[in-house]
């Protein structure tokens, strides 16, 4: 399944349009929030919120889905970028690879991969996700939005992102295809 997360190029707050098979969502970051606060909506209904949590060392967030599920997102390793997302009896590991690629694992099985655009006009980050059919689209979108919110800058220029040029905890599997 293919999902696209697009950050709108111009705006007072970070706003995203999310396109998934059979559903469209939008997300908006709160204007004057000390920590990250994003709401994901489907039409007029809030389907998920992302809250940044205070941590002096590690990047931490909490996802709350409308159906009551709660996930804790945390940076585990800075040097070889690895994050985790745990909740509802599930555990995900997010690996940042060299360049602009990421992969998401549930246990030892890869369930998603996404890539960020290299050339960014204004804010305009864009993520192309490929996910397994049984993966939770909202949780995957929360992961992408959390990664992007850690990178948010109100850019009003053209930037070129070279991505991760340092070490990686796990190499990207170019042959992986969603099930």
C-alpha positions as CSV (number, residue, x, y, z in Angstrom):
1,X,0.0,0.0,0.0
2,X,1.3,3.5,-0.9
3,X,0.8,6.5,1.3
4,X,1.9,10.1,0.7
5,X,2.5,12.7,3.4
6,X,3.0,16.2,2.0
7,X,3.8,19.2,4.1
8,X,2.2,22.4,2.7
9,X,4.8,24.7,1.4
10,X,3.4,27.9,2.8
11,X,1.5,28.6,6.0
12,X,1.7,30.0,9.6
13,X,1.8,26.5,11.0
14,X,3.0,23.2,9.7
15,X,0.1,21.6,7.8
16,X,0.2,18.2,6.1
17,X,-2.0,16.5,3.5
18,X,-2.0,12.7,3.8
19,X,-3.3,10.4,1.0
20,X,-3.8,6.7,1.6
21,X,-5.9,4.2,-0.4
22,X,-9.5,4.9,0.5
23,X,-8.8,7.7,2.9
24,X,-7.4,11.3,3.1
25,X,-6.3,13.0,6.2
26,X,-4.8,16.3,7.1
27,X,-2.6,17.2,10.1
28,X,-1.7,20.5,11.7
29,X,0.8,21.5,14.2
30,X,-0.3,23.8,17.0
31,X,0.8,27.4,16.4
32,X,2.2,28.4,19.9
33,X,2.9,25.0,21.5
34,X,6.0,24.7,23.7
35,X,6.3,21.0,22.8
36,X,5.0,19.4,19.6
37,X,1.3,19.1,19.3
38,X,-0.2,17.8,16.1
39,X,-3.8,16.7,15.3
40,X,-4.6,14.3,12.5
41,X,-8.1,14.7,11.1
42,X,-10.2,12.8,8.7
43,X,-12.7,15.4,7.6
44,X,-13.9,17.1,10.8
45,X,-13.0,14.2,13.1
46,X,-9.7,14.0,15.0
47,X,-8.4,10.5,14.5
48,X,-5.0,10.9,16.2
49,X,-2.9,13.4,18.2
50,X,0.8,13.6,18.7
51,X,2.2,15.2,21.8
52,X,5.8,16.0,22.4
53,X,7.0,15.1,25.9
54,X,9.7,16.9,27.8
55,X,13.0,15.0,27.9
56,X,16.4,16.7,28.2
57,X,18.2,14.0,26.4
58,X,15.9,12.0,24.2
59,X,13.2,13.0,21.7
60,X,9.9,11.6,23.1
61,X,6.4,11.7,21.8
62,X,3.0,10.2,22.6
63,X,0.5,9.2,20.0
64,X,-3.2,9.0,21.0
65,X,-5.6,7.4,18.5
66,X,-9.3,8.1,18.5
67,X,-10.0,4.4,19.3
68,X,-8.2,4.7,22.6
69,X,-4.8,3.2,21.6
70,X,-1.7,5.0,23.0
71,X,1.8,4.7,21.7
72,X,5.1,6.0,23.2
73,X,7.7,7.1,20.6
74,X,11.3,7.6,21.7
75,X,14.8,8.1,20.2
76,X,16.9,5.2,21.4
77,X,20.2,5.9,19.6
78,X,21.5,9.2,18.2
79,X,24.8,8.1,16.7
80,X,23.3,5.3,14.6
81,X,19.7,6.7,14.4
82,X,17.2,4.2,15.9
83,X,13.8,5.1,17.3
84,X,11.1,2.9,18.9
85,X,7.4,3.2,19.1
86,X,5.6,1.0,21.6
87,X,2.0,0.6,22.7
88,X,-1.1,-1.5,22.4
89,X,1.0,-4.6,22.7
90,X,3.0,-3.7,19.6
91,X,6.6,-2.6,19.3
92,X,8.1,-0.9,16.2
93,X,11.7,-0.1,15.5
94,X,12.5,2.8,13.1
95,X,15.9,2.9,11.4
96,X,17.2,5.9,9.6
97,X,19.5,4.9,6.8
98,X,22.1,6.7,4.8
99,X,20.6,9.3,2.6
100,X,16.9,10.0,3.0
101,X,15.5,6.5,3.6
102,X,13.8,5.0,6.7
103,X,12.5,1.5,7.5
104,X,10.0,0.3,10.1
105,X,10.2,-3.1,11.7
106,X,7.6,-4.9,13.8
107,X,9.8,-7.4,15.7
108,X,12.3,-8.7,13.1
109,X,9.9,-8.2,10.1
110,X,10.0,-5.1,8.0
111,X,6.5,-3.7,7.5
112,X,7.2,-0.2,6.0
113,X,9.8,1.9,4.2
114,X,9.7,5.6,3.4
115,X,11.8,8.2,1.8
116,X,11.9,11.9,2.0
117,X,12.3,14.3,-0.9
118,X,15.8,15.8,-1.4
119,X,14.9,19.2,-2.8
120,X,12.6,21.2,-0.6
121,X,10.9,24.4,-1.6
122,X,9.7,26.4,1.4
123,X,8.5,23.8,4.0
124,X,7.3,21.3,1.4
125,X,8.8,18.1,2.8
126,X,7.2,15.0,1.2
127,X,7.3,11.4,2.3
128,X,6.5,8.4,0.2
129,X,5.5,5.4,2.3
130,X,5.2,1.8,1.2
131,X,3.6,-0.3,3.9
132,X,2.3,-3.8,4.3
133,X,-1.4,-4.2,3.8
134,X,-1.9,-5.3,7.5
135,X,0.2,-2.3,8.9
136,X,-1.7,0.4,10.7
137,X,-1.8,3.5,8.4
138,X,-2.4,6.0,11.2
139,X,0.5,4.7,13.3
140,X,2.8,4.8,10.3
141,X,1.7,8.4,9.6
142,X,2.3,9.4,13.2
143,X,5.8,8.0,13.0
144,X,6.5,10.0,9.8
145,X,5.0,13.2,11.2
146,X,7.0,12.8,14.4
147,X,10.2,12.4,12.4
148,X,9.4,15.5,10.4
149,X,8.4,17.6,13.4
150,X,11.9,17.1,14.8
151,X,13.1,18.6,11.6
152,X,10.7,21.5,11.4
153,X,12.0,24.9,10.3
154,X,10.0,27.6,8.7
155,X,12.0,27.6,5.5
156,X,11.2,30.2,2.9
157,X,13.9,29.2,0.5
158,X,15.0,26.2,-1.5
159,X,17.0,23.7,0.5
160,X,18.8,20.5,-0.5
161,X,18.7,17.7,2.1
162,X,21.5,15.2,2.0
163,X,20.0,13.1,4.8
164,X,22.0,10.9,7.1
165,X,25.6,10.8,6.1
166,X,26.8,9.1,9.3
167,X,26.7,5.5,10.4
168,X,23.5,3.4,10.3
169,X,22.4,0.6,12.7
170,X,21.0,-1.5,9.9
171,X,21.5,-1.2,6.1
172,X,18.5,-0.4,4.0
173,X,17.0,-3.4,2.2
174,X,16.5,-2.3,-1.4
175,X,14.8,-5.5,-2.3
176,X,12.0,-5.2,0.3
177,X,8.5,-5.0,-1.1
178,X,5.3,-4.6,0.9
179,X,3.1,-7.7,1.4
